[in-house]
């Protein structure tokens, strides 16, 4: 197959936000199916990634439990839901290679991904890190106001739980909306962090039901991983990462931006 010349793009005429498609609320289940398929096509790299990430999560949670508090541990667990895209960069690159019909390589993917996108990835990481640290600190501060004593009334506990839920939901909604599709877009197309983040927020707001289902699936997967003493995460985390990549491809129409050739060593198949 002859290699096609690269498509020309005028950066001065590129849109500020990539358009998104309207999703069926059950679309995330299809993403999971594609994620499982990618896992089966790259089992070795997927398992290596899963073991490393599951071990890191277990160590962080153990340290939070031993040296912090139960509330801080819960905040750390919740935070993994929203900083997970940062840890899935290699998985996005593997899915991109599978999409092109190549033999996937985690090492080659990571080298290409970080070499080409390190600036945007660092900006994105810094933004999420600041939000997560503020969120974790807020969770610890709220624990100070846990109602105690013999005169404790149910309404006091309800009030505390209600305030904590609202505060956590605000941080979670902002972070999840900003990160849902932005990193896959940065990996896939030549865009800056701001364009990718705004595109992600716009897509989430326009597909609220589908994204609620997607978030529920992520939470369910993490819960299963915790119940199985982090062993289940060895498979669940890679599948979620691959599914997120396919969710991006199905949701965001980024054809107006030039495409990156992530980890390409052979002639790729054409793809819109």
C-alpha positions in Angstrom: 0.0 0.0 0.0 1.5 3.3 -1.1 1.9 6.0 1.7 -0.4 9.0 1.2 1.1 12.5 1.5 0.3 14.2 4.8 -2.7 16.4 4.8 -2.0 20.2 4.9 -3.3 22.2 7.8 -3.4 26.0 8.2 -3.0 26.6 11.9 -4.4 30.1 11.6 -7.8 28.7 10.5 -8.0 25.8 12.9 -11.0 26.0 15.3 -10.6 26.7 19.0 -12.8 23.8 19.9 -13.2 20.5 18.1 -16.9 19.6 17.6 -18.4 16.5 19.3 -20.9 13.9 18.3 -24.1 13.1 20.2 -23.8 9.8 22.0 -26.2 7.2 23.0 -26.3 6.9 26.8 -25.2 3.3 26.5 -22.2 4.1 24.3 -19.7 3.5 27.1 -20.5 -0.2 27.1 -19.4 -0.3 23.5 -16.1 1.5 24.5 -15.6 -1.2 27.2 -16.1 -3.9 24.6 -13.4 -2.3 22.3 -11.1 -1.9 25.4 -11.4 -5.6 26.1 -10.6 -6.4 22.5 -7.4 -4.2 22.6 -6.4 -5.9 25.9 -6.6 -9.3 24.2 -4.5 -8.0 21.3 -1.7 -6.7 23.6 -1.9 -8.9 26.7 1.8 -8.6 27.7 2.0 -4.8 27.6 -1.4 -4.5 29.2 -0.6 -6.8 32.1 2.7 -5.0 32.7 0.9 -1.7 32.9 -1.8 -3.2 35.1 0.7 -4.7 37.6 2.6 -1.4 37.9 -0.4 0.8 38.3 -2.2 -1.6 40.7 1.0 -1.7 42.9 1.3 2.1 42.9 -2.3 2.5 43.9 -1.9 -0.1 46.7 1.2 1.6 48.1 -0.4 5.1 48.0 -3.6 3.8 49.8 -1.6 1.9 52.3 0.5 5.0 53.1 -2.6 7.2 53.4 -4.1 4.6 55.8 -1.1 4.3 58.0 0.2 7.8 58.1 -2.9 9.9 57.4 -6.5 9.2 58.1 -9.4 7.2 56.7 -10.9 10.3 55.2 -7.6 11.2 53.4 -7.5 7.6 52.1 -11.0 7.9 50.7 -10.0 11.2 49.0 -6.9 9.5 47.5 -9.1 6.7 46.2 -11.6 9.1 44.6 -8.8 11.1 43.1 -7.6 8.1 41.1 -10.8 8.3 39.1 -10.0 11.7 37.8 -6.2 11.6 37.4 -6.4 8.2 35.7 -6.1 9.7 32.2 -2.5 10.9 33.1 -1.5 7.3 33.8 -3.1 6.0 30.5 -0.8 7.8 28.1 1.0 4.5 27.1 -2.3 2.7 26.7 -3.7 5.4 24.3 -0.5 4.9 22.2 -1.0 1.1 22.2 -4.6 1.5 21.0 -3.4 3.9 18.3 -0.9 1.2 17.1 -3.6 -1.5 17.1 -5.8 0.8 15.2 -3.2 1.0 12.5 -2.7 -2.8 12.4 0.7 -2.7 14.0 2.3 -4.9 16.6 1.9 -2.8 19.8 4.9 -1.9 21.8 4.6 0.0 25.2 8.3 1.1 25.1 8.1 2.6 21.6 4.7 4.2 22.3 5.9 5.9 25.5 9.1 7.2 23.8 7.1 8.7 20.9 4.3 10.0 23.1 6.5 11.8 25.7 9.0 13.1 23.1 6.4 14.7 21.0 3.8 15.9 23.6 5.9 16.5 26.8 5.1 20.2 26.9 1.3 19.9 26.7 1.4 16.8 29.0 3.3 18.8 31.7 0.8 21.7 31.5 -2.1 19.3 31.7 -0.5 17.4 34.6 0.2 20.6 36.6 -3.4 21.7 36.2 -4.8 18.4 37.4 -2.2 18.1 40.2 -3.2 21.5 41.6 -6.9 20.6 41.5 -6.4 17.3 43.1 -4.2 18.6 45.9 -6.8 21.3 46.7 -9.5 18.6 46.6 -7.6 16.3 48.9 -6.9 19.1 51.3 -10.6 20.1 51.3 -11.5 16.5 52.2 -9.2 16.5 55.1 -10.4 19.8 56.4 -14.0 18.7 56.2 -13.2 15.7 58.4 -12.5 18.1 61.3 -16.2 19.0 61.3 -17.5 15.5 61.7 -20.2 15.7 64.4 -19.3 13.8 67.5 -20.5 13.5 71.1 -23.5 12.0 73.0 -25.8 14.8 71.8 -25.2 13.9 68.1 -28.4 14.2 66.1 -29.1 12.5 62.8 -29.6 15.9 61.1 -26.1 17.0 62.0 -24.6 14.0 60.3 -26.9 14.5 57.3 -25.8 18.1 57.0 -22.1 17.1 57.2 -22.4 14.4 54.6 -24.4 16.7 52.4 -21.8 19.4 52.5 -19.0 17.0 51.9 -20.8 15.4 48.9 -21.4 18.8 47.3 -17.8 19.9 47.7 -16.4 16.7 46.4 -18.9 16.7 43.5 -17.8 20.1 42.4 -14.1 19.2 42.3 -14.9 15.8 40.6 -17.2 17.3 38.0 -14.6 20.0 36.9 -11.7 17.6 36.9 -13.5 14.7 35.1 -15.0 17.1 32.5 -11.5 18.5 31.7 -9.7 15.2 31.5 -12.3 12.9 29.9 -11.1 13.4 26.3 -8.3 16.0 26.5 -5.2 13.7 26.8 -6.3 11.3 24.1 -6.8 14.3 21.9 -3.4 15.7 22.7 -1.9 12.3 21.9 -3.9 11.9 18.6 -3.8 15.5 17.2 -1.5 18.5 17.1 -3.4 20.7 19.6 -2.5 22.7 22.7 -3.7 21.8 26.2 -6.3 24.6 26.4 -8.0 23.5 23.1 -8.1 19.9 24.3 -9.4 20.7 27.7 -12.2 23.1 26.4 -13.1 20.4 23.8 -13.4 17.8 26.5 -15.6 20.0 28.7 -17.8 20.8 25.8 -18.2 17.2 24.9 -19.0 16.1 28.4 -21.6 18.9 28.8 -23.3 17.9 25.5 -23.4 14.2 26.5 -24.2 14.2 30.2 -26.1 10.9 30.3 -23.5 9.0 28.4 -20.7 10.5 30.6 -22.6 9.7 33.8 -22.8 6.1 32.6 -19.1 6.1 31.8 -18.2 7.5 35.2 -20.4 4.9 36.9 -18.5 2.1 35.0 -15.2 3.5 36.0 -16.3 3.7 39.7 -17.7 0.2 39.5 -14.4 -1.1 38.0 -12.4 0.6 40.8 -14.7 -0.8 43.4 -14.2 -4.3 42.1 -10.5 -3.7 42.1 -10.5 -2.6 45.7 -12.7 -5.6 46.8 -10.2 -8.0 45.1 -7.3 -6.4 47.0 -6.1 -4.5 43.9 -5.6 -7.7 41.9 -8.6 -7.0 39.7 -7.1 -3.6 38.8 -4.4 -5.4 36.9 -7.0 -6.1 34.1 -9.5 -3.4 34.9 -7.1 -0.4 34.5 -5.8 -1.3 31.1 -9.3 -2.0 29.8 -10.5 1.4 31.1 -7.6 3.1 29.4 -8.2 1.5 26.1 -12.0 2.2 26.4 -11.2 5.9 27.1 -9.3 6.1 23.8 -12.1 4.6 21.8 -14.6 6.9 23.6 -12.5 9.8 22.4 -12.4 8.6 18.8 -16.2 8.1 18.9 -17.0 11.4 20.5 -14.6 14.0 19.2 -14.4 15.1 15.6 -10.8 16.3 15.5 -10.3 16.0 11.7 -9.6 19.8 11.5 -6.3 19.3 13.4 -3.2 17.5 12.1 -2.8 14.0 13.3 0.2 12.6 15.2 1.8 9.4 14.1 2.2 7.8 17.6 4.9 5.2 17.6 4.7 4.5 13.9 7.4 2.3 12.5 5.6 1.1 9.5 3.2 2.4 6.9 -0.1 3.1 8.7 -3.6 2.3 7.5 -5.6 5.3 6.5 -8.0 6.5 9.2 -10.1 9.7 9.3 
